Amino acid sequence: MTASAAPLAAFNNAEAVLARVGAEPLVSEWLSVDQDKVDRFAEATGDHQWIHVDPERARRESPFGGPVAHGFLTLSLIPALLGETVTFEQRMGVNYGLNRVRFVSPVLVGSSLRGKFAVESVTEVDDGGVQVAWNVTVERQGSERPVCIAEFITRHYF
């Protein structure tokens, strides 16, 4: 992602988010997934499977021809990609969860990813907040198939 890239949308109230239901997806900048990022994720999670952290063995033995990022690393990038795509002028926002996740194709180390975020629904929740269901597609540059699709749920309190 570029440091100078401005978010595509800014939300300062529930009505602004609601107006995005059914609109075209907002698309993030590209983010590089290098071996250092994969190694740091492996260290943080304890998942040191060779297909992620041993590039030589992965080149020799994996069906992908090299190391691949953890699926959960890809998933964990979604909030950061969203944060680069939209801003919320709010008291508080939280990641509420996921309803569906599929890892459709591998993320080869060295790939660049971006997120597409479409607002599926906005519902009121307690304490004056709104819950937003985002249909998210994570794409790999140069690939026709997405690497991850998910329904990501956030809550926002304006």
N, C-alpha and C positions, 0 to 999 in steps of 0.2 A: 504494500500500500504506500501511496505517496503521502508524505507529511502535509503537503499543501492541498490535497484533495478535500473539497468541501462536501459535507453531507448533502445528500440529494433531497432530504425532507427534514423539516423541524416540526415537532409536535409540542404545543404548549397547553393543549386541553384535549379532552376526550373526543370532542366533535371533530377535531382535526384528524385524529386517528380513524375515527368512524368514516370519514370522507374517503379514506384509502381502500375501504372494502370493495373488492372487485376491480380495482385499478391495476394497471400494468405493474409488474414487479419492479422494485427498486434494486439496482445492481451495484455491488461493491466494486472497489478497485481490486486488482490482482494481488495476492499474497503468496510469497515464495515459501515452499516447505523444503528446507534443506536438511542434511544429515544431522547438523547440530541441533536443530529443533526436535527432530525425531529422538535423538539420544537424550536430550533433556527431558522429554516427555517420558521416555522409558525409565529414566532415573526417578522421576517424580512418582510414577505409578508402580514401579517394580516389574513392569512387563518388558523383559529383556529378550524376547523371542528373536532368534537369529534372523528371521526374515525382515526385521526392522533394523537391527543394530549391527549386523555383520555384513557389510557391503560385499566383501569378496565371496563369502559363502552364498549370499543371495544371488550374486551374478552367476555362480556355478549351478546352484541347485533349485532356485525358486522358479516357478512358472512365469514370473514377471520379468526376468532378466536382470533383476537388481533389487535393492531394498525398497520396501514400501512403508508408508506411514501407518501408524496404528489407526484403525477406524475411529477409536475414541479421541484421538488427536484431531482428526478431521471434525468430528462432532463438537469438540471443545472450542474450535475456531469460530463457530456460528455466532456466539455473542459478540466477539471482537469484530467480525465482519459486519454484523448489524450495527454496532456502535460507530463504525466508520461510514455507514450508509445513512443513518438517521440520527438525529439528536432529539432528546426529550427535555423540555424545560419543565421539570417536575420536582416534587418534594422527595420522591423515592421511586425507584424501579427495581424489580426483582425478576430473576429467571424463575419461572414457576414449574417448568418441566417440559416433557416431551410426550406426545401421544403416539407418534409413529416415527420410526427411524429405519432406514434401509441404507446399507452400504452397497451401492450398485456396481461400482468398479473401483479398482485399486488406485491409490495415490502414490505414484512412483516418486521416490525422493528426487528432488530437483524440480518438481512440478510447481506450477503456479495455480492457485485456486481463487475463485471468487464466489460470492453468495448472491443469490437472487431471492428477494424477500417480498412476498405478496401477502397482504392482510386478508385473511380468510374471514375472521369474525372479531367483533369487539363486544364484550358483555360487561355489564356493571357488576362490581363485587363490593363486599362490605367496606366500610370506612371511606367511601367515596372514590374508590379506585375503579379501574377498568382492566379486564383481562383480554389480551390480544392473542389470537391464534394466527401464527405466521406459517404459510407454506414456504418452506425453504428448499432451494435447490443449490447444492454446491457443485460447481463445475470445475473441470480441469482444463486449462488452456490447451487448445489443440485437439481436444477429444469431443466427439459428438455425444457420448454418454455422460450423464452426471456421475459424480463419485458418491454423493450422498443426497438423499431426500429425507426431509423430516417435517413434522408439524411441531413447531417450537412455541411454547406458551410463555408470555411475559405478563407481568402486572405492573401497572403504572398508577401513581398517586400524584395528581396535579395540585 
